[in-house]
């Protein structure tokens, strides 16, 4: 085969992502790469993911191979993880019968449908495996680091040593215990989970335990993200503006924009953001306590994690590395799905991925 056309998929609980690569084996060059991401609420049983997957596929055009990873098995539409896993596996098996399908497990190993059919343990290993795919891909390019991958809903902190994943956890519950997974994201996290109370007029006021505002509102209000980055639905289904975000934040202590000053609101936002950075920092310290505390093992950041770099540097002398600088092909593409496509390419062709950091120039 002269050209390998591969699509890497990440079927998430809130987003469905894909990246297509075309690799010219004769010239040993990466010809094209393109990523697509679409919001899809997997928890809504009235919606069928088949339509959006097919829409993305038509957008990316023809491919011979699919490499699939997932986190959507945890969505509310499924009563168990295994039900969700089988749903996603069948979704691809039944609708893309002419494709050579592969699925990643939580050790970044690839299996075809026959290898996982009716194998409960092997199927269960497909659950929430995208973190290992990202780390295994990054490990192709650097020997020792901690991958700091910030997404819309979670943060993955994955240690890599000697080009091998050194995570202690495999499942989500194991990774939560080991500070390798934080359910805190750039956009979708409930702000009331970040703090029990906030300062207002000289006192600490208890936060209402309700979903009034998200981290997207906090980060928009603080100019960490732009309205264009606000890709999720606001808690009130309202506007994605700084004023609307401010109103949602004020609602956390039963106020509105008529009853709180701009200065008071700024102080509240700064306080909550400090709680957010403190949480990330404490998890980093837990993780780094396995190693020497001189922070020589670098944190390898995706572009979203880099938004917090300066604030984390103020706390400790972390050594940061940009994923996009190390692997330029990631600049305009999605990490998990690019990783999925590249790792399948390596399995099929034994290609040295370090030679494919950039697109071919010709």
Rosetta silent file (secondary structure, phi, psi, omega in degrees, C-alpha in Angstrom):
SEQUENCE: XXXXXXXXXXXXXXXXXXXXXXXXXXXXXXXXXXXXXXXXXXXXXXXXXXXXXXXXXXXXXXXXXXXXXXXXXXXXXXXXXXXXXXXXXXXXXXXXXXXXXXXXXXXXXXXXXXXXXXXXXXXXXXXXXXXXXXXXXXXXXXXXXXXXXXXXXXXXXXXXXXXXXXXXXXXXXXXXXXXXXXXXXXXXXXXXXXXXXXXXXXXXXXXXXXXXXXXXXXXXXXXXXXXXXXXXXXXXXXXXXXXXXXXXXXXXXXXXXXXXXXXXXXXXXXXXXXXXXXXXXXXXXXXXXXXXXXXXXXXXXXXXXXXXXXXXXXXXXXXXXXXXXXXXXXXXXXXXXXXXXXXXXXXXXXXXXXXXXXXXXX
SCORE:     score description
SCORE:     0.000 S_00000001
   1 L     0.000  124.482 -177.188    0.000    0.000    0.000 S_00000001
   2 L   -75.301  -41.531 -177.946    1.489    3.325   -1.108 S_00000001
   3 E  -125.187  136.136  175.339   -0.637    5.564    1.105 S_00000001
   4 E  -103.694  119.876  177.753   -2.156    4.911    4.523 S_00000001
   5 E  -109.334  111.384 -171.818   -5.343    6.854    5.213 S_00000001
   6 E  -127.788  137.153  172.036   -6.161    6.622    8.911 S_00000001
   7 E  -115.807  124.748  171.600   -8.732    8.337   11.131 S_00000001
   8 E   -93.983  133.198 -177.072   -8.203    8.430   14.873 S_00000001
   9 E  -118.382  143.710  170.538  -11.414    8.788   16.897 S_00000001
  10 E  -129.878  106.544 -177.403  -12.078    9.891   20.473 S_00000001
  11 E   -95.254  101.056 -175.645  -15.701    9.258   21.466 S_00000001
  12 L  -100.616  175.318  179.736  -16.251   11.344   24.577 S_00000001
  13 L   -74.104  -24.557 -178.702  -19.178   12.072   26.837 S_00000001
  14 L  -124.679  -16.779 -178.660  -19.520   15.651   25.565 S_00000001
  15 E  -139.951  144.694  171.568  -17.445   15.787   22.377 S_00000001
  16 E  -114.184  123.379 -173.981  -16.717   13.522   19.436 S_00000001
  17 E  -123.220  153.772  178.254  -13.305   14.182   17.900 S_00000001
  18 E  -153.945  149.548  174.170  -11.419   12.796   14.930 S_00000001
  19 E  -135.712  130.789  175.970   -8.135   13.301   13.093 S_00000001
  20 E  -107.531  133.463  172.751   -7.307   12.047    9.628 S_00000001
  21 E  -122.874  148.852  170.692   -3.753   11.499    8.452 S_00000001
  22 E  -122.590  119.480 -178.828   -2.436   10.431    5.059 S_00000001
  23 E  -113.131  124.400  177.620    1.005    8.855    5.130 S_00000001
  24 E   -90.321  105.871 -175.696    2.925    8.216    1.921 S_00000001
  25 L   -69.575  -35.300 -178.966    4.925    5.083    2.633 S_00000001
  26 L   -63.158  -43.535  179.518    6.940    5.253   -0.570 S_00000001
  27 L   -89.254  -10.210 -177.768    8.156    8.768    0.214 S_00000001
  28 L    55.746   49.794 -178.232    8.016    8.142    3.991 S_00000001
  29 E  -137.483  147.566  172.633    6.241   11.447    4.522 S_00000001
  30 E   -84.252  115.666 -174.847    3.104   12.699    6.232 S_00000001
  31 E   -86.316  -45.938 -178.023    1.087   14.337    3.456 S_00000001
  32 E  -142.557  154.366  171.514   -1.989   15.663    5.277 S_00000001
  33 E  -150.382  136.728 -179.242   -3.477   15.927    8.748 S_00000001
  34 E  -151.252  132.925  178.539   -6.825   17.398    9.769 S_00000001
  35 E  -113.514  147.141  176.581   -8.793   17.358   13.028 S_00000001
  36 E  -134.908  139.252  176.021  -12.513   17.875   13.628 S_00000001
  37 E  -135.551  133.125  179.567  -14.342   18.181   16.954 S_00000001
  38 E  -129.715  134.655  174.279  -18.111   18.354   17.474 S_00000001
  39 E   -67.689  130.890  175.943  -20.068   18.841   20.676 S_00000001
  40 L  -148.619  114.361 -179.532  -22.295   15.860   21.338 S_00000001
  41 L   -78.984   92.322 -176.174  -24.092   15.254   24.676 S_00000001
  42 L   -59.882  -22.810 -179.668  -23.837   11.482   24.906 S_00000001
  43 L   -70.050  -17.839 -177.777  -26.065   11.568   27.993 S_00000001
  44 L   -84.533  104.036 -175.759  -29.047   12.634   25.864 S_00000001
  45 L   -71.077  -10.353  177.208  -30.702    9.380   24.806 S_00000001
  46 L   -79.915  -10.196 -178.959  -32.868   11.235   22.295 S_00000001
  47 L  -108.346  143.788 -178.554  -29.778   11.893   20.175 S_00000001
  48 L  -110.139  118.708 -178.450  -27.967    9.306   18.082 S_00000001
  49 H   -65.946  -16.878 -179.117  -24.158    9.637   17.817 S_00000001
  50 H   -56.473  -41.735 -176.152  -24.209    7.726   14.531 S_00000001
  51 H   -64.259  -43.950 -176.764  -25.299   10.813   12.610 S_00000001
  52 H   -74.443  -31.841  175.733  -22.539   13.065   13.918 S_00000001
  53 H   -64.492  -42.875  178.300  -19.874   10.375   13.468 S_00000001
  54 H   -67.356  -35.912  176.863  -20.931    9.973    9.849 S_00000001
  55 H   -62.304  -45.008  178.683  -20.980   13.759    9.418 S_00000001
  56 H   -63.774  -42.093 -179.623  -17.402   13.995   10.706 S_00000001
  57 H   -61.230  -43.708  179.037  -16.328   11.103    8.490 S_00000001
  58 H   -65.660  -33.434  177.520  -17.768   12.775    5.386 S_00000001
  59 H   -65.079  -40.115 -177.884  -16.019   16.003    6.392 S_00000001
  60 H   -83.567  -19.178  179.267  -12.671   14.204    6.621 S_00000001
  61 L    76.410 -175.704 -167.050  -13.310   12.080    3.504 S_00000001
  62 L   -56.650  140.696  173.605  -12.255    8.541    2.700 S_00000001
  63 L  -147.285  153.745 -179.489  -10.053    6.481    5.023 S_00000001
  64 L   -97.536  -29.185 -174.735   -9.119    2.808    5.165 S_00000001
  65 E  -123.999  142.312  172.724   -8.337    2.469    8.879 S_00000001
  66 E  -120.109  133.946  172.567  -10.068    3.632   12.061 S_00000001
  67 E  -120.157  116.904 -168.531   -8.333    3.786   15.461 S_00000001
  68 E  -115.698  132.429  167.991  -10.883    4.361   18.240 S_00000001
  69 E  -127.830  164.020 -170.873  -10.552    5.409   21.856 S_00000001
  70 E  -150.940  155.977  165.365  -13.379    6.385   24.188 S_00000001
  71 L  -136.687   -4.116 -172.852  -14.569    7.932   27.445 S_00000001
  72 H   -70.806  -10.850 -178.929  -18.285    8.065   26.606 S_00000001
  73 H   -62.644  -16.268 -179.595  -19.001    4.712   28.286 S_00000001
  74 H   -88.058   -3.025 -176.621  -19.461    6.666   31.544 S_00000001
  75 L   -65.041  154.449 -175.720  -22.360    8.740   30.127 S_00000001
  76 L   -63.020  -20.022 -177.955  -25.770    8.632   31.813 S_00000001
  77 L   -69.863  -13.719 -179.603  -27.397    6.929   28.842 S_00000001
  78 L  -110.416  137.285 -179.445  -25.641    3.691   29.865 S_00000001
  79 L   -80.033  -24.663  177.640  -26.439    1.775   33.050 S_00000001
  80 L  -140.214  162.247  177.452  -22.964    0.165   33.141 S_00000001
  81 H   -63.949  -41.289 -177.154  -19.566    0.791   31.576 S_00000001
  82 H   -64.408  -32.914  175.417  -19.653   -2.466   29.657 S_00000001
  83 H   -63.340  -44.590  179.530  -22.981   -1.439   28.113 S_00000001
  84 H   -65.565  -40.651  178.677  -21.421    1.816   26.939 S_00000001
  85 H   -61.878  -48.167  179.912  -18.316    0.093   25.611 S_00000001
  86 H   -62.538  -36.762  178.430  -20.356   -2.424   23.618 S_00000001
  87 H   -59.883  -47.151 -176.840  -22.556    0.387   22.293 S_00000001
  88 H   -71.214  -41.752  177.533  -19.548    2.297   20.930 S_00000001
  89 H   -60.458  -46.847  179.902  -17.801   -0.806   19.562 S_00000001
  90 H   -65.181  -33.515  178.904  -21.013   -1.909   17.796 S_00000001
  91 H   -56.374  -42.800  179.781  -21.550    1.618   16.500 S_00000001
  92 H   -80.695  -42.649 -178.882  -18.359    1.335   14.461 S_00000001
  93 H   -60.548  -40.249 -173.274  -18.599   -2.376   13.650 S_00000001
  94 H   -84.873  -20.724 -174.512  -22.145   -2.105   12.296 S_00000001
  95 H  -112.458   -8.514  178.467  -21.827    1.160   10.380 S_00000001
  96 L  -134.014   59.587 -173.850  -18.304    1.009    8.964 S_00000001
  97 L   -67.740  -19.815 -178.920  -18.086   -2.589    7.847 S_00000001
  98 L   -93.751    6.351 -179.802  -15.603   -1.784    5.070 S_00000001
  99 L  -102.173  149.558  172.891  -13.070   -0.216    7.455 S_00000001
 100 E   -86.465  107.268 -171.646  -10.212   -1.918    9.236 S_00000001
 101 E   -96.532  141.178  173.236  -11.156   -1.155   12.849 S_00000001
 102 E  -139.197  145.531 -179.659   -8.899   -1.027   15.890 S_00000001
 103 E  -125.182  138.820  179.434   -9.697   -0.093   19.503 S_00000001
 104 E   -89.793  141.476  170.260   -7.286    1.145   22.182 S_00000001
 105 L  -101.064 -175.878 -174.062   -7.209   -0.224   25.716 S_00000001
 106 L   -79.522   12.340  170.370   -5.930    1.584   28.807 S_00000001
 107 L  -118.684   17.940 -179.954   -2.345    0.506   28.095 S_00000001
 108 L    61.119   28.272  175.099   -2.420    2.077   24.599 S_00000001
 109 L   -94.017  145.632 -177.232   -2.575   -1.385   23.021 S_00000001
 110 E  -103.273  136.721  177.958   -4.571   -1.865   19.823 S_00000001
 111 E  -133.870  141.248  172.676   -7.098   -4.653   19.233 S_00000001
 112 L   -84.923  167.026 -175.608   -9.283   -5.486   16.273 S_00000001
 113 H   -56.632  -35.323  179.894  -12.943   -6.393   16.862 S_00000001
 114 H   -65.894  -32.419 -177.443  -12.292  -10.152   16.739 S_00000001
 115 H   -74.541  -19.067  179.799   -9.691   -9.872   19.512 S_00000001
 116 H  -110.808   -7.412 -176.629  -12.119   -8.235   21.920 S_00000001
 117 L   -58.877  126.594  175.678  -15.370   -9.987   20.923 S_00000001
 118 L    60.172   19.154  177.267  -17.102  -11.618   23.920 S_00000001
 119 L  -109.011   96.303 -171.869  -14.028  -11.002   26.095 S_00000001
 120 H   -58.016  -47.882 -176.664  -15.394   -9.120   29.103 S_00000001
 121 H   -63.975  -42.838 -178.971  -12.038   -8.252   30.675 S_00000001
 122 H   -69.269  -38.082  175.915  -10.493   -7.069   27.430 S_00000001
 123 H   -62.483  -42.710 -177.186  -13.580   -5.027   26.562 S_00000001
 124 H   -64.068  -26.879  177.940  -13.572   -3.378   29.984 S_00000001
 125 L   -70.187  -10.925  177.174   -9.990   -2.248   29.395 S_00000001
 126 L   -77.179  -15.582 -175.728  -11.292   -0.019   26.564 S_00000001
 127 L   -63.872  131.345  172.759  -12.998    2.231   29.134 S_00000001
 128 L    45.650   52.335 -173.817  -11.563    5.760   29.425 S_00000001
 129 L   -99.522   -0.532 -171.744   -8.376    4.807   27.605 S_00000001
 130 H   -66.248  -28.030  179.116   -7.638    8.034   25.739 S_00000001
 131 H   -60.175  -40.520 -178.311   -5.167    9.281   28.369 S_00000001
 132 H   -69.710  -32.650  178.116   -2.845    6.336   27.680 S_00000001
 133 H   -65.287  -46.253  178.745   -3.023    6.958   23.931 S_00000001
 134 H   -61.654  -44.847 -177.549   -1.957   10.591   24.380 S_00000001
 135 H   -67.754  -40.767  179.874    0.872    9.667   26.746 S_00000001
 136 H   -64.050  -36.701  177.541    2.148    6.823   24.572 S_00000001
 137 H   -67.017  -48.431  179.496    2.269    9.161   21.572 S_00000001
 138 H   -61.086  -33.482 -179.447    4.116   11.905   23.469 S_00000001
 139 L   -66.815  -15.262  174.753    6.528    9.261   24.791 S_00000001
 140 L   -68.681  -22.766 -170.132    7.661    8.648   21.210 S_00000001
 141 L  -109.490  -17.240  179.346    9.242   12.108   21.222 S_00000001
 142 L  -148.822  148.105 -172.271   10.661   12.525   24.764 S_00000001
 143 L   -80.228  -49.991 -171.565   11.968   10.146   27.385 S_00000001
 144 L  -130.178  125.167  179.639   10.959   11.580   30.789 S_00000001
 145 E  -173.332  171.075  167.601    8.094   13.952   31.583 S_00000001
 146 E  -116.342  117.102  177.868    4.673   14.355   33.142 S_00000001
 147 E   -72.791  124.757  178.685    1.985   14.933   30.538 S_00000001
 148 E  -112.441   93.260 -173.664   -0.306   17.777   31.672 S_00000001
 149 E  -109.742  104.585  179.821   -3.351   17.421   29.420 S_00000001
 150 E   -95.682  122.451  177.791   -6.169   19.845   30.235 S_00000001
 151 L  -113.008 -169.302 -178.500   -9.504   19.136   28.550 S_00000001
 152 L   -71.459  -26.453 -175.488  -12.992   20.573   28.793 S_00000001
 153 L  -120.283  -25.425 -172.249  -13.935   18.278   31.714 S_00000001
 154 L  -141.716  166.445  170.283  -10.765   16.743   33.167 S_00000001
 155 E  -120.889  130.264  171.813   -7.029   17.030   33.676 S_00000001
 156 E  -103.784  130.033  173.809   -4.720   14.085   32.997 S_00000001
 157 E  -120.837  104.614 -168.532   -1.354   14.055   34.767 S_00000001
 158 E  -123.239  111.325  177.499    0.587   11.121   33.361 S_00000001
 159 E   -74.541  139.939  176.445    4.201   10.336   34.286 S_00000001
 160 E  -128.814  132.034  178.137    6.439    8.877   31.594 S_00000001
 161 E  -133.793  133.079 -179.446    9.911    7.413   32.262 S_00000001
 162 L    52.790   42.188  178.384   12.328    6.012   29.691 S_00000001
 163 L    67.518   13.951 -179.640    9.688    6.454   26.966 S_00000001
 164 E  -121.510  140.289  176.530    7.248    4.234   28.941 S_00000001
 165 E   -62.322  126.911 -178.193    4.040    5.207   30.714 S_00000001
 166 L  -113.204   25.937  178.658    4.753    5.101   34.463 S_00000001
 167 L   -67.659  142.606  176.480    1.196    5.693   35.675 S_00000001
 168 L   -84.896  -28.266 -178.051    0.142    3.770   38.764 S_00000001
 169 L   -97.179  149.863  172.844   -3.529    3.843   37.825 S_00000001
 170 L  -115.092  -49.418  179.270   -5.243    2.169   34.888 S_00000001
 171 L   -85.684  166.531  179.112   -8.934    2.738   35.602 S_00000001
 172 H   -59.741  -43.126 -177.210  -10.463    6.119   36.401 S_00000001
 173 H   -65.900  -37.681  176.456  -10.957    5.299   40.077 S_00000001
 174 H   -65.938  -40.929 -177.819   -7.321    4.205   40.401 S_00000001
 175 H   -70.297  -33.449  175.313   -6.127    7.323   38.599 S_00000001
 176 H   -63.076  -41.028  179.756   -8.249    9.585   40.823 S_00000001
 177 H   -67.097  -31.781 -173.076   -6.569    8.116   43.902 S_00000001
 178 L   -93.584    7.526 -177.909   -3.105    8.550   42.402 S_00000001
 179 L    63.814   24.032  177.589   -3.545   12.235   41.375 S_00000001
 180 L   -96.870   -8.262  177.102   -3.277   11.160   37.745 S_00000001
 181 E  -141.052  128.813  175.943   -6.834   12.271   36.970 S_00000001
 182 E  -123.838  124.846  176.182   -8.591   15.412   38.189 S_00000001
 183 L   -83.215   72.924  177.116  -12.227   16.023   37.372 S_00000001
 184 L  -145.916  122.203 -175.804  -11.620   19.680   36.694 S_00000001
 185 L  -126.074  168.955 -177.914  -11.804   21.040   33.181 S_00000001
 186 L   -66.765  -27.937 -170.525  -11.360   24.266   31.281 S_00000001
 187 L  -125.788  -41.362 -162.579  -15.057   24.563   30.409 S_00000001
 188 L  -100.608   -1.756 -175.830  -17.509   22.079   31.897 S_00000001
 189 L   -78.661  142.519  179.140  -16.762   21.906   35.633 S_00000001
 190 E   -74.100  123.896 -177.339  -19.304   23.215   38.139 S_00000001
 191 H   -64.675  -27.369 -179.223  -17.848   26.224   39.963 S_00000001
 192 H   -67.492  -14.488  177.131  -19.664   25.311   43.180 S_00000001
 193 H   -83.940   -9.810 -177.170  -17.407   22.252   43.399 S_00000001
 194 L   -87.814  -23.104 -177.438  -14.288   24.410   43.601 S_00000001
 195 L  -154.776  144.218  178.682  -15.087   26.205   46.845 S_00000001
 196 L   -82.373  -28.158  179.383  -17.505   25.911   49.760 S_00000001
 197 E  -150.685  164.313 -178.582  -17.647   29.654   50.348 S_00000001
 198 E  -138.360  151.536 -177.618  -16.438   32.905   48.847 S_00000001
 199 E   -74.968  133.780  178.188  -15.516   36.310   50.303 S_00000001
 200 E  -154.990  120.195  178.623  -18.188   39.006   50.118 S_00000001
 201 L    51.905   45.436  173.051  -18.383   42.265   52.100 S_00000001
 202 L    83.234    1.689  178.910  -15.886   41.110   54.696 S_00000001
 203 E  -132.033  164.484  176.808  -17.411   37.693   55.354 S_00000001
 204 E   -97.477  116.752 -175.634  -17.275   34.209   53.876 S_00000001
 205 E  -101.472  130.619  178.781  -20.610   33.385   52.259 S_00000001
 206 E   -63.458  134.012  177.530  -21.590   29.754   51.627 S_00000001
 207 L   -76.405  138.906  176.207  -21.889   28.912   47.945 S_00000001
 208 L   -69.992  127.447 -178.495  -25.249   27.567   46.792 S_00000001
 209 L   -80.037   74.010 -177.440  -24.823   23.921   45.871 S_00000001
 210 L  -147.943  155.794 -179.952  -26.392   24.300   42.444 S_00000001
 211 L   -86.763   84.640  177.707  -25.131   24.375   38.882 S_00000001
 212 L   -98.527  -31.143 -174.580  -25.275   28.122   38.263 S_00000001
 213 L  -147.188  155.814 -178.222  -21.861   28.663   36.683 S_00000001
 214 E  -121.374  173.084  175.336  -19.042   26.676   35.105 S_00000001
 215 H   -63.443  -25.547  174.776  -15.300   26.997   34.711 S_00000001
 216 H   -61.326  -40.003  178.121  -16.020   28.350   31.232 S_00000001
 217 H   -65.361  -45.600  179.192  -17.707   31.347   32.901 S_00000001
 218 H   -59.883  -47.681 -175.507  -14.803   31.874   35.296 S_00000001
 219 H   -72.194  -30.920  174.521  -12.187   31.631   32.545 S_00000001
 220 H   -69.252  -45.600 -179.406  -14.149   33.872   30.177 S_00000001
 221 H   -59.925  -36.987 -177.783  -14.669   36.489   32.887 S_00000001
 222 L   -89.941    7.857  178.284  -10.930   36.452   33.674 S_00000001
 223 L    62.887   26.694  174.040   -9.970   36.654   29.962 S_00000001
 224 L   -80.110  -34.863  172.940   -8.262   33.260   30.082 S_00000001
 225 L  -122.595  168.354  177.082  -10.465   32.115   27.213 S_00000001
 226 L  -106.065  165.677  175.558  -12.412   34.000   24.538 S_00000001
 227 H   -55.580  -32.441  178.928  -16.119   33.694   23.659 S_00000001
 228 H   -66.345  -28.019  179.109  -15.042   31.583   20.667 S_00000001
 229 H   -78.218  -16.434 -176.387  -13.422   29.106   23.069 S_00000001
 230 L   -78.760   81.859 -169.932  -16.674   28.769   25.040 S_00000001
 231 L   -97.473    6.108  179.082  -17.827   25.685   23.155 S_00000001
 232 L  -111.020  167.589  178.851  -20.220   24.217   25.746 S_00000001
 233 L   -77.601  129.206  175.767  -23.753   25.188   26.731 S_00000001
 234 L   -60.803  158.155 -177.540  -23.897   27.704   29.615 S_00000001
 235 L   -57.359  -34.736 -179.396  -25.649   26.535   32.784 S_00000001
 236 L  -101.136   10.177 -175.752  -28.627   28.789   32.018 S_00000001
 237 L    57.651   25.424 -177.962  -28.428   28.274   28.239 S_00000001
 238 L   -89.278 -157.015 -175.521  -27.753   31.999   28.057 S_00000001
 239 L   -78.470  157.550  178.818  -25.221   34.102   26.181 S_00000001
 240 L  -105.385   61.108  178.704  -21.499   33.405   26.032 S_00000001
 241 L  -120.851  164.286  179.346  -20.391   36.926   26.947 S_00000001
 242 H   -63.425  -37.245  179.454  -18.398   38.297   29.885 S_00000001
 243 H   -65.080  -44.950  178.731  -21.521   40.033   31.211 S_00000001
 244 H   -65.136  -39.196  177.371  -23.574   36.839   31.074 S_00000001
 245 H   -63.079  -41.656  178.211  -20.711   34.910   32.676 S_00000001
 246 H   -60.343  -41.983  179.543  -20.523   37.508   35.447 S_00000001
 247 H   -63.173  -39.307 -179.949  -24.249   37.139   36.114 S_00000001
 248 H   -68.319  -36.746  177.850  -23.914   33.368   36.404 S_00000001
 249 H   -67.028  -42.931  178.802  -21.006   33.710   38.855 S_00000001
 250 H   -59.742  -34.391 -178.578  -22.967   36.211   40.994 S_00000001
 251 H   -62.875  -18.621 -178.689  -25.836   33.752   41.147 S_00000001
 252 H   -62.369  -25.628  175.271  -23.624   31.372   43.142 S_00000001
 253 H  -121.856   34.426  172.900  -24.374   33.436   46.272 S_00000001
 254 L    61.546   38.171  176.004  -27.885   34.473   45.240 S_00000001
 255 L  -119.145  168.119  172.508  -26.912   37.837   43.764 S_00000001
 256 L  -134.070 -179.669 -174.378  -27.357   39.451   40.363 S_00000001
 257 L   -70.731  -11.607  174.974  -25.578   42.225   38.503 S_00000001
 258 L   -85.152  -13.429 -173.878  -27.851   44.833   40.083 S_00000001
 259 L  -120.154   10.985  177.731  -26.781   43.839   43.598 S_00000001
 260 L  -142.244  138.337 -179.011  -23.005   43.369   43.280 S_00000001
 261 L   -80.862  162.682  179.152  -20.324   45.794   42.171 S_00000001
 262 H   -62.020  -39.254  179.409  -17.799   45.079   39.460 S_00000001
 263 H   -64.639  -42.002  178.077  -15.007   45.188   42.034 S_00000001
 264 H   -64.093  -40.392 -179.751  -16.736   42.703   44.325 S_00000001
 265 H   -67.085  -38.411  177.618  -17.359   40.357   41.437 S_00000001
 266 H   -62.231  -41.792  179.607  -13.725   40.594   40.350 S_00000001
 267 H   -63.125  -41.426  178.678  -12.588   39.675   43.863 S_00000001
 268 H   -61.942  -46.229 -179.711  -14.920   36.648   43.899 S_00000001
 269 H   -62.497  -42.148  178.692  -13.631   35.455   40.519 S_00000001
 270 H   -62.417  -39.239 -179.635  -10.017   35.906   41.639 S_00000001
 271 H   -65.150  -46.599 -179.280  -10.723   33.920   44.799 S_00000001
 272 H   -64.618  -40.242  179.124  -12.334   31.000   42.938 S_00000001
 273 H   -63.339  -38.788  176.865   -9.506   30.972   40.391 S_00000001
 274 H   -62.588  -36.792  176.254   -6.984   30.832   43.222 S_00000001
 275 H   -64.898  -38.016  178.778   -8.845   27.788   44.580 S_00000001
 276 H   -64.287  -48.963  179.411   -8.651   26.201   41.140 S_00000001
 277 H   -63.362  -37.323  178.921   -4.901   26.754   40.824 S_00000001
 278 H   -63.459  -39.420  178.826   -4.416   25.507   44.394 S_00000001
 279 H   -63.728  -47.594  179.137   -6.227   22.264   43.575 S_00000001
 280 H   -61.235  -44.207 -179.264   -4.069   21.644   40.496 S_00000001
 281 H   -61.475  -43.425 -179.462   -0.933   22.544   42.435 S_00000001
 282 H   -64.247  -37.239  177.764   -1.751   20.180   45.306 S_00000001
 283 H   -69.120  -36.893  176.383   -2.308   17.310   42.855 S_00000001
 284 H   -63.650  -41.136  178.511    0.989   18.095   41.128 S_00000001
 285 H   -64.613  -39.619  176.768    2.762   17.995   44.496 S_00000001
 286 H   -60.334  -43.657 -179.013    1.142   14.637   45.268 S_00000001
 287 H   -67.650  -45.420 -177.447    2.340   13.304   41.927 S_00000001
 288 H   -70.792  -15.233  177.500    5.839   14.786   42.193 S_00000001
 289 L   -66.732  -13.177  172.875    6.254   13.347   45.683 S_00000001
 290 L   -74.241  -23.380 -173.841    7.011   10.065   43.897 S_00000001
 291 L  -113.938 -170.887  171.698   10.087   11.690   42.379 S_00000001
 292 L   -68.610  141.555 -176.285   12.773   14.130   43.433 S_00000001
 293 L   -86.697   19.474  176.104   11.211   17.427   44.494 S_00000001
 294 L   -88.804    2.203  173.976   13.565   19.554   42.433 S_00000001
 295 L    61.967   27.692  179.132   11.005   19.474   39.584 S_00000001
 296 L   -72.111  -26.491  175.217   13.574   18.435   36.991 S_00000001
 297 L   -72.883  116.282 -171.533   11.050   16.120   35.379 S_00000001
 298 L   -74.886  154.453  170.079    9.244   18.566   33.070 S_00000001
 299 E   -91.468  120.376  179.685    5.547   19.132   32.732 S_00000001
 300 E   -97.848  110.936 -169.911    4.594   18.663   29.088 S_00000001
 301 E   -99.657  141.101  163.639    1.569   20.877   28.453 S_00000001
 302 L   -79.937  175.372 -172.325   -1.097   20.894   25.811 S_00000001
 303 L   -64.395  -30.033  179.350   -2.190   24.338   24.656 S_00000001
 304 L   -73.140  -42.561  178.215   -5.003   24.520   27.246 S_00000001
 305 H   -61.176  -32.714 -179.090   -2.753   23.589   30.169 S_00000001
 306 H   -62.199  -19.651  177.901   -0.343   26.307   29.047 S_00000001
 307 H   -64.551  -22.584 -178.377   -2.991   28.864   30.019 S_00000001
 308 H  -101.609    2.399 -171.906   -2.166   28.114   33.679 S_00000001
 309 H   -56.574  -51.511 -174.846    1.631   28.039   33.270 S_00000001
 310 H   -62.837  -39.866 -178.483    2.437   31.450   34.748 S_00000001
 311 H   -70.045  -33.220  176.691    0.203   30.990   37.795 S_00000001
 312 H   -75.289  -33.323  177.874    1.696   27.580   38.557 S_00000001
 313 H   -63.657  -28.584  179.350    5.229   28.914   38.090 S_00000001
 314 L   -68.614  -18.459 -177.356    4.539   31.423   40.851 S_00000001
 315 L   -96.173  -38.181 -179.623    4.096   28.515   43.280 S_00000001
 316 L  -150.511  163.586 -175.862    7.009   26.250   42.361 S_00000001
 317 L   -86.674   60.659  177.867    9.874   26.091   39.922 S_00000001
 318 L   -69.002  146.671  176.013    8.191   23.735   37.488 S_00000001
 319 L  -101.898  112.186 -175.169    9.922   23.089   34.189 S_00000001
 320 E  -101.278  142.797  174.077    7.350   23.399   31.414 S_00000001
 321 E  -129.608  136.953  178.368    7.546   22.050   27.872 S_00000001
 322 E   -86.520  126.647  175.377    5.037   22.813   25.133 S_00000001
 323 H   -58.955  -40.015 -175.738    3.612   19.788   23.340 S_00000001
 324 H   -70.643  -29.754  175.966    3.095   21.873   20.228 S_00000001
 325 H   -74.838  -36.700  178.758    6.717   23.025   20.179 S_00000001
 326 H   -71.298  -38.972 -177.803    7.943   19.463   20.659 S_00000001
 327 L  -127.938   84.524 -172.985    5.500   18.049   18.097 S_00000001
 328 H   -55.759  -26.387 -177.675    4.590   20.867   15.652 S_00000001
 329 H   -64.526  -14.951  179.307    1.989   18.746   13.847 S_00000001
 330 H   -82.401   -7.386 -171.546   -0.226   19.170   16.956 S_00000001
 331 L   -51.356  -45.834 -178.150   -0.462   22.949   16.521 S_00000001
 332 L  -116.821   22.396 -174.539   -3.903   22.925   14.907 S_00000001
 333 L  -132.227  160.890 -175.173   -4.890   19.356   15.739 S_00000001
 334 L   -82.308  133.172 -175.093   -6.393   17.344   18.594 S_00000001
 335 H   -62.128  -54.828 -171.882   -3.952   15.446   20.800 S_00000001
 336 H   -62.315  -43.340 -175.614   -5.927   12.264   21.533 S_00000001
 337 H   -77.668  -33.913  172.709   -7.117   11.628   17.988 S_00000001
 338 H   -63.433  -43.716  177.814   -3.816   12.584   16.375 S_00000001
 339 H   -59.708  -44.412 -179.363   -2.131   10.215   18.808 S_00000001
 340 H   -59.928  -45.181 -178.946   -4.593    7.439   17.951 S_00000001
 341 H   -65.597  -43.583 -177.960   -3.969    7.803   14.219 S_00000001
 342 H   -67.473  -40.705 -179.386   -0.180    7.962   14.583 S_00000001
 343 H   -67.090  -33.885  174.141    0.051    4.970   16.934 S_00000001
 344 H   -68.088  -40.160  176.486   -1.970    2.858   14.509 S_00000001
 345 H   -57.781  -43.418  178.657    0.313    4.011   11.699 S_00000001
 346 H   -61.370  -42.369  179.174    3.301    2.836   13.737 S_00000001
 347 H   -62.044  -39.044 -175.552    1.659   -0.554   14.320 S_00000001
 348 H   -78.441  -34.251 -169.726    0.947   -0.974   10.600 S_00000001
 349 H  -121.663   -8.119 -175.799    4.220    0.305    9.142 S_00000001
 350 L    61.659   24.459 -178.754    6.819    0.314   11.973 S_00000001
 351 L   -67.583  141.051  172.634    7.403    3.968   11.071 S_00000001
 352 L   -77.355  107.658 -173.685    9.624    6.075   13.336 S_00000001
 353 H   -67.218  -22.624 -179.578    7.113    8.709   14.450 S_00000001
 354 H   -64.775  -17.390  178.306    9.829   11.179   15.426 S_00000001
 355 H   -86.833   -1.538 -176.555   10.407   11.715   11.711 S_00000001
 356 H  -117.326   32.140 -178.155    6.789   12.823   11.244 S_00000001
 357 L   -68.419  -21.535 -178.243    6.695   15.803   13.604 S_00000001
 358 L  -135.473  161.181  176.156    5.783   18.093   10.724 S_00000001
 359 L   -69.646  153.460  174.245    3.973   17.846    7.420 S_00000001
 360 L   -62.991  142.914 -177.255    5.908   17.180    4.243 S_00000001
 361 L   -83.242  -20.799 -173.347    6.888   20.440    2.545 S_00000001
 362 L   -89.666    0.000    0.000    6.461   19.298   -1.033 S_00000001
